[in-house]
Structure formats: structure tokens, C-alpha cells
């Protein structure tokens, strides 16, 4: 799972990247993309690790891509922005970062501090980038669909969809608003449309607003959160015990990394099931609503192919019971069939035969 961080220059986007990844951005590489993989914090795994003392501890991971900011004040900057969207199209979601803090030491983008205006401008550029792609595809489909071929009906259906998508984009609505079914979503997804992806907004506020609710929300964002990136980056460098104390003093429940990852998971409908034993304790990332047999395939195709039953216990039930033996005595361990919908925090042992 990969999320792209995008935003105007001086938005604090790269500072946020440092806060959530622990990776310092080299100023000499400020115009280059930076990528880092981050372990998903999960206290349930820590509990299971204490219980089983496994040889291996494997949390879920999420990647963040820091895309250099481009000024959208002129045609050159807009063209540069479109080029950089090539990498963003390959990501699963987008985090738009805008500035809402005052600072004499940080140059203002467009000689202003106006987070809402910056956000609207940024989203408009995403619409334009998608529109360019859609117009080019429509032109190609109009030519190819005029000729008799085995794929003509399919091309005509896609043309109708793309025409609808173009109309939505021209009305400043995202691609997602024009998609009518899963088949269309699959086709549109193959183009990496930016406004089809889940979008989150981070409003980079000053230290005095660090624990406050976001000052506004964007209509097309699945989630909007307020963060003080500079302070969060400093917190990330502290020792764990000092970090906890500092967070409490600031009125924060968790550091930026944890809060942003939780928001990202919710935005794209992700969840985790767990496997535990003396060999390994591990978190597996799946889409919410995944059936047990599909979840088995995340571990190995043979387990999916030979699926018999899923031995399941909810994490809270295991924790309450103290161990697996206690959970079984309390009848908290269930045998579920292949169509069972896996819940977040389910600890599963798959029974299979191949």
C-alpha cells in the first residue's frame, strides 16, 4: 500500500514526511522524489509477541512517497506538476498537504497563507491532469471504434464511460463521481486517474493549534486532519518514553505517523488480521469485507486452494482469556467457513489440505 504526499512549496510536506517515516529529507535532493516504508503501529502485535516470544515479528507496512512541490502560479509550474503525477498515478491514495501556519522564517507560497485556496488550487490541478488523460483516450476510442473489430462493443462501452467522466471533470467533479459500477471502476483504475483515488487532507497548522480540529474540510476528501508538521518531526526524534510524555503535554493521543496511518487505513477501507505462534507473529493487510478463503491466499496460494476451515479468535477475547488455552475453554475460538467475513484484529489459524 502506497500513499503519495503532494502539496505546494513551503507547505511543510517534506517535514511531515520526515515525521511519519523518520527519514530526514536531504535539502540537496529537495527536487527529487523520496520514498520510505513504515511499519504500521499495532499494540495487538506487541501483546502477541509478549505471549508467544516468536522468532520473527512482522508488522504490516505502508509506503509514503514525498513528491516535490511545484508552484502552480504559471504554466511552467503546472506542466512540471503534471509530469510528477506519473508516480502518483501508481499510488493507492493521495495525501494533500497545505499550509495554515504563520512563520517569518518560511517563505509564503504565492505571498499568502491560505490553506483553503491552496487546497482548491491543488485539487483543480488533479482534475485538469485527469481531464488531459481522458480527452486523449476519448480521441483514440472515437477513431478505433469506427472500425469493425472484435473489441468494438467493448470500446463503445468504454467511450460512453469516458464521455461521462469528461463531463464530470469539466464540471469540476472527480472521476469517482462518474463511475457507475465495479466494471467501470476496474477500467478507470487501470488509467491511474488521480481523482479516482482516495484523498486525504493534512492541514499543517501552528503549534498553538496542534491538538485542535481541522479549521475546514474539503468536500472531496475522505478525511481531513490537522497536524503541526514541524513539532511532529521533533517528537519523532525523541526516545519512546519522552515522546509519550511530550504527546500528553500537547494533548495528542498518538504521534503523526500513527494518526496518519490510521486515517489512511480507514480512507481506503483496509483492515488487518493476525497470525501468531512461536515461529512468527504477523499482521496481514486486507480490504474490509474480505472472505476467509481470500485472506488465506494472502499467506499462500496453497492455503487458499486447500482451505478447510478458519480457526478464529477475536483479539479482545484472547486478551481477556490470557492465552489460547483460556480462549478455547471460554468457547471464544470458532471454526469459520470460507465465506466468513474477516474482522479487524481476528487471530486466524487456517486449516487446509493440498
Long-range contacts (C-beta under 8 A, 24 or more apart in sequence): 1-61, 1-62, 1-63, 1-92, 1-93, 1-264, 1-268, 1-270, 1-285, 2-62, 2-63, 2-64, 2-65, 2-90, 2-91, 2-92, 2-93, 3-62, 3-63, 3-64, 3-65, 3-91, 3-92, 3-93, 3-94, 3-95, 3-200, 3-264, 4-64, 4-65, 4-67, 4-87, 4-88, 4-91, 4-93, 4-94, 4-95, 5-64, 5-65, 5-66, 5-67, 5-95, 5-97, 6-67, 6-69, 6-84, 6-88, 6-94, 6-95, 6-96, 6-97, 6-122, 7-69, 7-96, 7-97, 7-98, 7-99, 7-118, 7-122, 8-69, 8-70, 8-71, 8-72, 8-98, 8-99, 8-109, 8-110, 8-118, 8-121, 8-122, 9-69, 9-70, 9-71, 9-107, 9-109, 10-69, 10-99, 10-106, 10-107, 10-108, 10-109, 11-69, 11-97, 11-98, 11-99, 11-109, 11-118, 11-204, 12-97, 12-99, 12-101, 12-204, 12-229, 12-230, 13-66, 13-69, 13-97, 13-204, 13-229, 14-66, 15-204, 15-229, 15-230, 15-232, 15-233, 16-97, 16-202, 16-204, 16-227, 16-229, 16-232, 16-233, 16-256, 17-64, 17-66, 18-233, 18-236, 19-227, 19-229, 19-232, 19-233, 19-235, 19-236, 19-255, 19-256, 19-257, 20-64, 20-232, 20-236, 20-256, 20-257, 20-260, 20-261, 21-64, 21-257, 22-236, 25-66, 30-68, 31-68, 32-68, 33-65, 33-66, 33-67, 33-68, 33-84, 33-87, 34-65, 34-66, 35-63, 35-64, 35-65, 35-66, 36-63, 36-64, 37-61, 37-62, 37-63, 38-62, 38-63, 38-64, 38-257, 38-261, 40-261, 40-265, 40-272, 40-283, 40-285, 41-254, 41-257, 41-258, 41-261, 42-272, 42-283, 44-274, 44-283, 44-315, 44-345, 45-274, 45-281, 45-282, 45-283, 47-315, 47-319, 48-274, 48-276, 48-281, 48-347, 49-281, 51-276, 51-323, 52-276, 52-277, 52-278, 52-281, 53-278, 54-276, 54-277, 54-278, 54-279, 54-280, 54-281, 55-278, 55-279, 55-280, 56-279, 56-280, 56-281, 56-282, 57-280, 57-281, 57-282, 58-280, 58-281, 58-282, 58-283, 59-282, 59-283, 60-272, 60-283, 60-284, 60-285, 62-261, 62-264, 64-95, 65-91, 71-109, 71-110, 72-121, 72-122, 72-125, 73-110, 78-125, 78-128, 81-125, 81-129, 82-125, 82-128, 82-129, 82-132, 85-126, 85-129, 85-194, 88-194, 89-191, 89-192, 89-193, 89-194, 90-192, 91-197, 92-197, 92-198, 92-268, 93-197, 93-198, 93-199, 93-200, 93-264, 93-267, 93-268, 94-126, 94-194, 94-197, 94-198, 94-199, 94-200, 95-199, 95-200, 95-201, 95-202, 95-260, 95-264, 96-122, 96-123, 96-199, 96-200, 96-201, 96-202, 96-218, 96-221, 97-201, 97-202, 97-204, 97-229, 98-122, 98-201, 98-202, 98-203, 98-204, 99-204, 100-203, 100-204, 100-205, 100-206, 100-209, 100-215, 100-226, 101-204, 101-205, 101-206, 101-209, 101-228, 102-206, 103-206, 115-203, 115-204, 115-215, 115-216, 116-216, 119-201, 119-218, 123-195, 123-199, 123-218, 123-220, 124-172, 126-174, 126-194, 126-195, 127-169, 127-172, 127-174, 127-195, 129-194, 130-165, 130-169, 130-174, 130-175, 130-193, 130-194, 130-195, 130-196, 131-166, 131-169, 131-170, 133-191, 133-193, 134-162, 134-165, 134-166, 134-169, 134-175, 134-193, 135-166, 137-162, 137-191, 138-162, 138-163, 138-166, 158-187, 161-187, 161-188, 165-193, 169-195, 174-220, 195-220, 198-222, 198-267, 198-268, 199-267, 200-224, 200-225, 200-260, 200-263, 200-264, 200-267, 201-225, 202-226, 202-227, 202-229, 202-260, 203-227, 204-228, 204-229, 207-231, 210-250, 210-251, 210-252, 211-250, 211-251, 211-252, 222-266, 222-267, 223-263, 223-266, 223-267, 225-259, 225-260, 225-263, 227-256, 227-259, 227-260, 229-256, 232-256, 271-342, 271-343, 271-344, 272-344, 272-345, 273-342, 273-343, 273-344, 273-345, 273-346, 273-347, 273-348, 274-315, 274-345, 274-346, 274-347, 274-348, 275-299, 275-347, 275-348, 275-349, 276-347, 286-342, 288-344, 289-341, 290-341, 290-342, 291-338, 291-339, 291-340, 291-341, 291-342, 292-336, 292-337, 292-338, 292-339, 292-340, 292-341, 292-342, 292-348, 292-350, 293-338, 293-339, 295-342, 295-348, 296-350, 296-352, 299-350, 302-352, 302-354, 303-350, 303-352, 305-352, 305-354, 306-352, 306-353, 306-354, 307-338, 307-350, 307-351, 307-352, 308-351, 308-352, 308-353, 309-335, 309-336, 309-337, 309-350, 309-351, 310-335, 310-336, 310-337, 310-338, 310-340, 310-342, 310-348, 310-349, 310-350, 310-351, 311-335, 311-336, 311-348, 311-349, 311-350, 311-351, 312-336, 312-340, 312-346, 312-347, 312-348, 313-346, 313-347, 314-343, 314-345, 314-346, 314-347, 315-345, 315-346, 315-347, 316-345, 318-347
